[in-house]
């Protein structure tokens, strides 16, 4: 199959223009690699084409427009969801997932089309410039080769009661994580939130409720988004993940968060299946998107009825080999005790053993990706020099040392 066989043309997804960020919040191959700035003029045509084609995958434009928004039939499910016992609901969802026609693209659990395209575009750049190798600004700060981010969605008070148990485990292995809270679904113990914040953990918004309403229609969004923004401001929540990852990409920037994590790199088992094909951050308007890249615990345990650890280990090994971002999505409601918690600890052990891997909170990754986008690289007498508003942690690396090049 041709490398870019799924690309069938351009579709436009527009965002409100913001002159302050418009020039750097882009997803073209030149900006992805952060190559020497003097190269840009000669590569302009290739750069423009790379942005169109990258957007096709990052913004899920390989799906028809109806599939890029929540299915209206989900409203029927959410109307009766609370009357179905959880165990029965999981069995019904598992049967529904196994029965429906599965997407053949993106592949699950590892999809590499866009990764190969980043490498293909780089080769085209070097060929145009008639150079064999060159410098770029490394993907991760302090010369790290990959990145690990731990996130959780808290579905209930049952999950809240298990947060500290999971946090203790993470702390023991040298990690801090982010917890996304459904802001109107259950009573939130804000004193517990503040205790965990004091220990270095962070919190984000998981919408209001798991009722499928936020992104259902323009009317629902207009009515509910102001409350999401108000509660997020009141409780200093800078990140967002849509409940059940039901999403409308073009509305994400309107929520006003610094970063979002409502998309996966590939997840064909969600109520709204798809994926960005990316194991790196990217921009949605002026919002940094952090796709979750390890399969969800809920998907593996309840929908596919699989042991999660083997799938997690296979995927993390692949992402690490590509120098990407390993971003987990687990739930204290499902993985907060018993065998699932033991599996999660084994995952933490393997993540802690990764060499040259940056352990970061989502807010730190988003801040870095913005900072990196604002930097420029120059090469004088064969020596690289990085300039920009804040060069902290930035390092120049030879392209030939990057896994994506090989």
N, C-alpha and C positions, 0 to 999 in steps of 0.2 A: 504494500500500500504506500502511495506517495506520502511523504512526510506531512504535508499540509492538506491531506485529502478532505478534511472536514470544512475547510475554509471555502465559503461559497459567495463571498462578496461583503460589502460594507453595510453596516447598519449604524444608524446614528443614535447615540445616547447622550443627550445634552445636559449640562449642569450650569447653574448660574455662574456667570463669569466673576472672578475675583482677581483683579489685576495684581494683587500682592503675591498670590500663589500660583497664578495661571501658568507662568513660565517654568515652574519647577515641579508642579504636581502632575507629571505626565508619565506615561508607561511605555515609551519607545525604547528600542534596544540600546541606543547610545546612553540614555539616562540610566537604564538598568545596569549597564556595565560601568558607567562613570569613567569614560575614556578621556584622554587629553583634550582639553577644550579646543585647541587650534585645529583638531581633526574635523570638527563639526561641519564647517562650511563645505568642505569637499564631499561630505557624506549626506548632505541634507535630504536628497531624494530618497535614499535608502532608509534614512531615519523616519521620514514621514510614512513610508510604506510599512515599516516595522510597527509603528504605533497603531495603525489601522488593524493590522492582523493580530497583534497582541490583544487589543481591545476585544476582538472577536471572541477570544477564549476567556480572557479575564472577566468580561461582562456577560458571559454565558450566551453570546449571540448565536452560537451554534444551535441553540434551542429556539423553537418558534416563540413568538411574543406571548402567547397564552401560557406556555410552560415556564416563562420567566416571572410569573406572579402566582400567588396561591390559587389553587383550584377552588372554584366556587362550591364544589361538593363537600369540601372540608367543613363548611359551615354546618352541614347536617351532622357530621361526626361530633363537632364541638358542642352542638346542642344537646347531645345525650351523653357525652364523655363522662361527666361527673356522676352519672347514675350507674356506671359500669365499674365493678370492682377492678382494682389495678391488675391483678393476676389474669383475669378474664380479658381485660383490655389488651394486655401484652400478647396473649395468645391470638386474639383476633387480628391485631396489627401484624403479627408474624405471618399469619396465614395470608393476609392481604398483600404483604410485601412479596411473599413467595409466589403468589398467584399472578401478580401484574406483570406486564411485559417490561423487561429490564432494558435500560439503555445499554447500547453497545459502546457508546462513547459518552463521557470519559470512562476509561478502564478503571476498575476498582480491584485492589486498593491503591495501585500505583499507576499514575498517568504521566507520561513523559513527553507528550507532543510539544507543549510549549517550551519545555526545557531544551529539547533538541532544536527548536526554532531559535532560541536565544543563542545557541552555539552556531547555528547556520548563519544568522545575521552577523555575528562577530567575524566569522570566516569571510563573509562578503565584504565587511568593512576593511579587514586587513588586506584582502586581495585588491580592493580599489586603491588602497594607499601604497600597495606594493611593499608591505612590511611583514616580517615573519613573526614578530612578538611585540609586546608593548606593555605599558603599565595601565593599571586601572585602580580605582579606589575600592578597597576590599568591601565585601558585602556586610561584614560584621565588625564592630569596633575592637580595638586592641589586638588586631591580627587573629581573631578567632576564626575558626573554619566552619562553624555551624552555630545554630542557636536553639535553645530549649525554652519553651514557654508553657507553663501549666495553667490551665483555666478550668473552672467548674461552673455549671449552672445549678442553682439551688431551686428545687421544684416545690418544696413544702417545708413545714415546720419540722417534719421528720428529718429532712435533709439539713436544716439549720442546726439541729441537735448533734449532727455528726461532723460538722465543719471543723471543730477544733481537734477532733481525733485525727482527721486527715491532715490538718495543718501541722500538728505535732510530728507526724510521720515525714512530711515534706521537710520540715525544719531539721529533723534528724539527718537527712541526706543532703542538706545544704541548699534547699530550694525555698522560694516563696512563690505563692500562686495568686491568681485573681479569681474572685467569686462574683458571679453575675446573679442578681436578685430580681425575682419577679415582684415588682413594686406594689401591686395591689392584690396579690393572690393569697397571701397569708400574713399573719402578724410578724413583722420583722423585729428581731431583738437588736436594736441599734447599739446597745451597750456591748454586745458580743462583737458586733462589727468593729466598734472602736478598739476593743481589746486586740483584735487581730490586726487592725491597722497599725497599732502601736508596735506590733511585732514585725511589721514590714510587708504584710499582705495588702492587696488592694481589692477594690470593689467596683463593679460596673452594673449597668442596668440590663435586665433581661425582659425588657418591655414591662407591661402591666400585668397581664394574665395570659395563661395558655388557653386562649379562647379563639385564636385565629382572626381576631378582629382588626388589629392594628394596621395591617397592610391589605385588608380585604377590598377596600374601595377608597376613592378620594374622600367620600363623606366620613368614613370611619377614621381615616388617617387625620383628617382635619380636626375631628372631634377629640381624638385620643392623644395625638402627638404633643399638644401643649402640656398635658399633665405629665407625660414622660419627661419633657424638658424641665418642668417645674421641680419634680421630685429629684431629678438628676442634679440640678443646680443646688437644691437644698441639702443634698447628702454628698456633694462633691464626687459624683460619678462621671468619669471622663470617657468611659468605654461603653459599648452597646453590643448586645447580641439579641437578635430577634427570637421571640418564643417559637420553639419548634423549627427554627431557622426558616420560617415563612417570611418572605422578603420581597421587596420591590427595590431594585438597585437604585433607580432614579430618585427614590424618596429618602434613601439613607442620609445624604448630606443635609437634608432639611431638618433632621433631628438635632443637629448641632453638637454632636459628639466629636472628640478628637480622633477616635479610632473606632472601628467596627470589626466584629468577628462573626458575622451572620452567614458567611460563605465557607465552603470547604474547598480543598483542592479537588477532591472527587468524593461524592457521596450520593450513590444512586439509590439508596434505601430510605432517604428522608421523604416526608410527605410531599416536599417540593424538591425532587431530585435534580442533580446537576453537579456543578463544580467549576472552579476558576482555572483549573489545570496548573495552578501556581503553588509552589512550596516556598515562595518569597512574598514579602509584603508588596502592596501596590497601592495606587491611588484611585479612589472613587470620588471624583470632584476634588475637594481639598481634604477629604477624610482618608486616613490611612487604613487600608483593609488588611486585616491579619487573618487569613483563612486558617481554619483548623485543619491539621494535616494528618493526625492519627484518627482512625475510626472511633466513633463515640462508644463508650461502654454500653449505653442503652442499646445501640444497634447490634453489637456483638452478643450481648447477654440475652436480651429479650426478643429481638427480631430474628436474628440468624441462629440463635441458640448455639453459639460457638464459644470456645474458651478464648477470652480476649488476648491473653498474653502472647501466644504465638503470632497472632496477626500484628499486634503492636510491635513486637520485636522485629518482625520482617520489615515492617514499614519504616521504623526508626532507623534501621540499618541502611535502608535505601536512601532515605532523606539525608542522613549524615554523609553518605558516600557522595552525594551531590552538593554538599555544602549548604543545604537549605535550612528551613525553620521547622523544627519539630514542635508543633503546637497541639497539646492534648485538650480534649473536652470530656471530662468525667463529671459524674453527679454524685454528691454525697448520699443522695436518696438511694442509689443503686450500688455504689462502691464504698460506702462508708463503714462497712463492717463485714465480718465473716470472710469467706473465700474471695469475694471480689476485692476486699481491702488488701488481702494478702497478695493477690495478683498485682494490685496497684503498687504495693511496696516493691515487688520484684521489678516492675517497670522503672520505678525511681532509682533502684540500684543500678540498672543498666544505663539509665540516663546520666547518673552521677559519674559513671565510669568513662563517658565519652571524652576523649582528649580534645583540647582546644575548642571547647564548646561554651558559648556565652549563655549563662543562666540568667534570664531576664524576665521582668514583668511586662505585660502587654504595653503599658504606658511607656516603658523604657524603649521597647522596640519601635513603637510609633514615633517617639521623639527622635530616635536615631535615624529612622528612615527619612524623616523630614530634614534632619540636619545634613545627612549624606546627600540628599537631593539638591541642597543649596550650595554644595562644595564644588570647586573647580580644580582640575588637575592640569599641571603644566610639567613639561620635561625640558630641562636645560642641561646640556652636555651629558646626556644620558642619565641624569639624576631627577627623580620625580619630586614635585613640590605641590602640596595641597593648600589651597587658599579658600577662604569663605568666612562667614560670620562666626562659626564655632567649629574648629577642627579637632576638638577633643576626641581622642580615641581613633581618629581616622588614620589609616595607613595605606600606602601604595603597595600593590602586589603585581608581580608579573602575571600576565594572562596565562602563560604556559603552566603556571602552578595551580590553576583552578580546575576542579573536577569537571565542570561543565564544558570545558574546552576539549576534553578527551572523549 
